Amino acid sequence: MSIGSRLSVRLADFGSRSIITHALMGLGFVGAVISGLFVEGQLGVISMVAFINFTAGLWICQSIHSLGNAATDSEYNGVLLEVLNRV
């Protein structure tokens, strides 16, 4: 089994995808804050807005994905409980 197919099998679980999406949203928001505070001029503003837009897009995708998962009989109870179950 190749690496790509093993990874896709592990990510087939909704909770795993949700954790990864939330981690990316966190990194995008941290990137927005850092670029807004430490990068000067137009480049800082443009970078901050780009990171915020990226984070907002991920948030919308996660919301739509969660709505679709609610129709299934999955045992997913949110990202916080998913992290607590894995720790």
Buried (B, 14 or more C-beta within 10 A) or exposed (E): EEEEEEEEEEEEEBBBBBBEBBEBBEBBBEBBEBBBEEBEEEEBEEBBEBBBEBBEEBBEEBEEBBEEBEEEEEEBEEBEEBEEEEE
